[in-house]
C-alpha cells in the first residue's frame, strides 16, 4: 500500500495517511520547513479564525525552539553552551535545564544508549558529503562522550562540561519537545482534534472525522510501503530509521543514529517506532531502542509504563511490544 504524502513527510520515519473525506471547512492545515524538517499542523476548529490563530501559534513556537536549540545558529542557547561550558559553568534557561535534566534521566534509564553528548563524535560525520571519521578520529573523540560529563547544578541552574571537548546535540529530542509544546498550545486554545508532526516526531490529539487518526509505519527499505497500520488517539509517536540521513561507503551504511558506546551507526535494526504519552519520551526511547537492539530494546519498552514499540530488524523482521500484539501488518 502506498501513501500520497508530500515528499518531505515521506522522508520522515513514520508517516501518516488520513482515511475519510478531504478536509472540510473546519479543518485547517499548515506546513512549513523548520528545524531542518517538515512541520505539519492539522486541526479542527468550528471558528476558522480561531483555528488559524492556533495553527500560527504552533508554527511560531517551532521557530522559537529552532532559534533556541539549533546547533547551526551561533547565537542559539545550545551553541553558547557548547562554546563555553567546557571552560566554566553556564547559566541555563529554565527550558534548557529541563531538557538537560530529562536527557540525563533517559541516559540513566537506557544505560547510556541515549546520550546527548554523542555529538562529540557525531559532529565528525558529514552525511551530505559522504564523510565518516576514520577509526583513529573516533578513538580520539570517544572519551568526550558520556552523560556523566554533564555537571548540572540544579539549584544554581548552571551546566558545566567535565571535559573541554564535550559537545551536546538535542537533535530529535528538541523536536519531540517542540511537538509537546505545540500540543499544549492547542489545548489551551480549546482545540480538541489535531495532528502536529515534526519529521519523525508526531502527536495525534482526539479524532479525525469521528474516527481515530491512522498512523502508518514506513517500511525502512521500500519507500512507499508500510509495515504496520495503527489507529491512535492522544498519543505521541516517534520513529528512528537508518534511512533518514545516511550514505554508504564500501558496503557500510553510515547513518545519523550513533551508538554513544562505539561512535558508529548500529546495524541490528533499521527502524524503531515508539508510542508514548509525550514526545520527549517517545523520541528518547526510539533512539535508545535503536542502539540497544531488539532484545534489550524491547525489554526496556516493556519495563516502561505507557510505552509500546514496533521494531524492524536488519533482516526485515517485524517485532512488537506486548501492547501491540494485535497491530495488523500491512498486506
C-alpha positions in Angstrom: 0.0 0.0 0.0 1.5 3.4 -0.9 0.7 6.8 0.5 0.5 10.1 -1.4 2.0 12.4 1.1 4.4 15.3 0.4 8.0 14.3 -0.4 9.3 15.9 2.8 6.9 13.9 5.0 7.7 10.7 3.1 11.3 11.1 4.1 10.2 11.1 7.7 10.4 7.8 9.6 6.8 7.2 10.5 4.4 8.8 8.1 0.6 9.3 8.2 -2.3 8.6 6.0 -5.7 10.0 6.9 -8.7 8.0 5.9 -12.0 9.5 5.1 -13.2 12.6 3.2 -11.0 15.5 2.3 -10.6 18.3 4.8 -13.8 20.2 5.3 -14.0 23.9 6.0 -13.4 23.2 9.7 -10.0 21.5 9.1 -7.0 23.8 9.0 -3.6 22.7 7.7 -0.3 24.5 7.9 3.0 23.2 6.6 6.5 24.7 6.8 10.1 23.6 6.8 11.6 24.4 10.2 14.4 22.8 12.3 15.6 21.1 9.1 12.5 19.0 8.7 8.9 19.1 7.6 6.5 20.6 10.1 2.7 19.9 9.7 -0.2 21.1 11.8 -3.7 19.9 11.1 -6.6 20.8 13.3 -10.3 21.1 13.6 -12.0 24.2 14.8 -15.5 25.5 14.3 -14.3 29.1 14.3 -11.9 29.3 11.4 -10.1 32.5 12.6 -9.5 30.9 16.0 -8.2 27.8 14.3 -5.9 29.7 12.0 -4.5 31.6 15.0 -3.9 28.4 16.8 -2.0 26.9 13.8 0.0 30.1 13.5 0.9 29.9 17.2 2.3 26.4 16.7 4.4 27.5 13.7 5.7 30.4 15.8 6.6 28.0 18.6 8.5 25.8 16.2 10.5 28.8 15.1 11.2 29.8 18.6 12.5 26.4 19.6 14.7 26.3 16.5 16.2 29.7 17.4 17.0 28.5 20.9 18.2 24.9 20.4 19.7 24.8 16.9 23.3 23.6 16.7 23.7 25.6 13.5 22.8 29.0 14.8 25.8 30.6 16.6 23.6 32.7 18.8 21.4 29.9 20.0 21.5 28.9 23.6 22.7 25.4 22.6 25.6 26.9 20.7 26.6 29.2 23.6 26.6 26.2 26.0 28.8 24.2 23.6 31.3 27.1 23.3 31.5 28.0 26.9 30.6 25.1 29.2 33.9 23.3 28.8 35.6 26.3 30.4 33.1 27.4 33.1 29.6 26.9 34.4 27.0 28.4 32.0 23.6 29.7 33.3 20.7 27.9 31.6 17.2 29.0 30.8 14.6 27.1 32.7 13.6 25.3 29.4 17.2 24.2 28.7 17.7 23.0 32.2 14.5 20.9 31.9 15.7 19.3 28.7 19.1 18.5 30.1 17.6 17.0 33.2 15.2 14.9 31.1 18.1 13.8 28.8 20.2 12.7 31.8 17.2 10.8 33.1 16.8 8.9 29.8 20.6 8.2 29.7 20.3 6.6 33.2 17.1 4.7 32.1 18.7 3.4 28.9 22.2 2.6 30.4 23.7 5.3 28.2 22.1 4.2 24.9 20.6 7.6 24.8 23.2 10.3 25.3 23.1 13.9 24.0 26.9 14.1 24.3 27.1 11.7 21.3 27.8 15.0 19.4 31.5 14.6 20.4 31.7 12.0 17.6 28.5 12.9 15.7 29.9 16.2 14.6 32.7 14.4 12.7 30.2 12.9 10.2 29.1 14.8 7.1 26.1 12.9 5.6 25.7 15.3 2.6 29.4 15.0 1.6 29.6 11.3 2.5 32.3 11.7 5.1 32.8 9.4 8.0 35.7 9.7 10.6 38.3 7.0 10.5 38.9 4.7 13.4 41.7 6.9 14.8 39.4 10.0 14.8 36.6 8.1 16.5 39.1 6.8 19.1 40.3 10.3 19.9 36.7 11.7 20.2 35.0 8.9 22.1 36.3 10.0 25.6 34.3 13.2 25.1 31.1 11.1 25.0 29.3 10.3 28.3 26.4 11.8 30.1 28.3 11.8 33.3 30.4 14.6 31.8 27.3 16.9 32.2 27.7 18.7 35.5 24.3 20.1 36.0 23.8 22.3 39.1 20.0 22.2 39.6 20.0 24.7 42.4 22.2 27.3 40.6 20.6 26.5 37.2 24.0 26.0 35.5 25.8 23.4 33.4 29.5 22.7 33.1 31.2 20.1 31.0 33.7 17.9 32.8 35.9 18.0 29.6 36.5 20.9 27.3 35.9 18.8 24.2 32.3 17.7 25.3 29.5 18.8 22.9 25.8 18.2 23.2 23.2 18.0 20.4 19.5 17.9 21.3 18.5 16.9 17.7 15.3 15.0 17.7 14.9 15.5 21.4 14.2 19.2 20.7 11.7 18.2 18.0 9.9 16.0 20.5 9.8 18.9 22.9 8.5 21.2 20.2 5.7 18.8 19.4 4.8 18.6 23.1 4.7 22.4 23.4 2.6 22.6 20.3 0.0 20.2 21.6 -0.1 22.2 24.9 -0.7 25.4 23.0 -3.5 23.8 21.0 -5.2 22.5 24.2 -5.0 26.0 25.8 -6.6 27.4 22.6 -9.5 25.0 23.1 -8.6 22.7 20.2 -9.5 19.0 20.8 -8.7 17.3 17.5 -5.3 17.8 15.9 -2.1 16.4 14.4 1.3 18.0 14.9 4.3 16.5 13.1 7.9 17.4 13.0 9.7 14.9 10.8 9.7 11.6 12.6 8.0 13.0 15.7 4.2 13.4 15.9 1.3 13.7 18.3 -2.3 13.0 17.5 -5.0 14.5 19.7 -8.6 13.5 19.7 -10.1 12.1 16.5 -10.3 12.8 12.8 -13.8 13.0 11.4 -15.2 10.7 14.1 -12.5 8.1 13.8 -9.0 7.6 15.3 -6.1 9.0 13.4 -4.4 6.3 11.4 -0.6 6.0 11.7 1.3 4.0 9.1 4.8 2.9 9.9 7.0 3.0 6.8 8.9 0.0 5.5 12.5 1.0 6.0 13.7 -0.5 2.7 10.7 0.1 0.5 9.9 3.8 0.5 6.2 3.6 -0.5 5.3 0.6 1.6 4.3 0.2 5.2 4.9 -2.5 7.8 2.1 -1.7 10.2 -1.0 0.5 10.5 -2.2 1.8 13.8 -5.4 3.6 14.8 -4.5 6.1 17.6 -5.8 8.9 19.7 -4.0 11.2 22.1 -0.6 9.6 21.6 3.0 10.7 20.7 4.8 8.8 18.0 8.5 8.9 17.2 10.3 6.8 14.5 14.0 6.5 14.2 15.3 4.9 11.0 18.6 4.3 9.3 17.2 5.8 6.0 16.7 9.3 7.2 20.2 10.7 6.8 22.8 8.3 5.6 25.4 7.4 3.0 27.0 4.1 2.0 30.7 3.5 1.6 32.4 0.2 1.0 29.1 -1.6 1.6 28.6 0.0 5.0 25.7 2.3 5.8 26.7 5.3 7.9 23.5 6.9 9.3 22.8 9.7 11.8 21.9 7.4 14.7 25.1 7.0 16.6 25.8 4.4 19.3 27.4 6.5 22.1 29.5 3.5 23.2 31.2 3.0 19.8 30.8 6.3 17.9 29.4 4.2 14.9 26.0 3.5 13.5 24.2 0.5 15.0 23.3 -2.2 12.5 21.0 -4.7 14.3 17.8 -2.8 13.4 16.6 -0.5 10.6 13.6 1.2 12.2 12.1 1.8 15.6 8.7 3.4 16.3 7.7 4.3 19.8 4.3 5.2 21.1 4.3 7.1 24.4 2.3 9.7 26.3 4.7 12.6 25.3 7.2 13.4 22.7 10.3 13.6 24.9 9.7 10.0 26.0 8.9 8.7 22.5 11.9 10.4 20.9 14.4 9.3 23.6 13.2 5.7 23.6 13.2 5.4 19.8 16.9 6.3 19.9 17.5 4.1 22.9 15.9 1.0 21.4 17.7 1.6 18.1 21.0 1.5 19.9 20.1 -1.4 22.2 18.7 -3.7 19.5 15.7 -5.9 19.5 16.0 -7.9 22.7 17.4 -5.3 25.1 15.3 -2.6 23.5 12.0 -4.3 23.8 12.9 -5.3 27.4 13.3 -1.5 28.1 10.0 -0.8 26.5 8.2 -3.5 28.4 9.6 -2.1 31.7 8.4 1.5 30.9 4.7 2.1 31.6 2.6 3.6 28.9 5.1 2.8 26.1 4.9 0.5 23.1 7.2 -0.2 20.2 7.4 -1.6 16.7 10.9 -2.6 15.6 12.1 -3.7 12.2 15.4 -5.7 12.4 18.2 -5.8 9.8 16.7 -8.9 8.2 13.3 -7.1 7.7 11.5 -9.0 10.5 8.9 -7.1 12.5 8.9 -7.1 16.3 6.2 -5.6 18.6 5.9 -4.9 22.3 3.2 -6.8 24.1 0.7 -3.9 23.9 0.7 -4.1 20.1 0.4 -7.8 19.5 -2.9 -7.1 17.8 -1.5 -4.5 15.5 -2.1 -5.6 12.0 0.8 -5.6 9.5 0.2 -4.1 6.0 -0.7 -6.6 3.3 
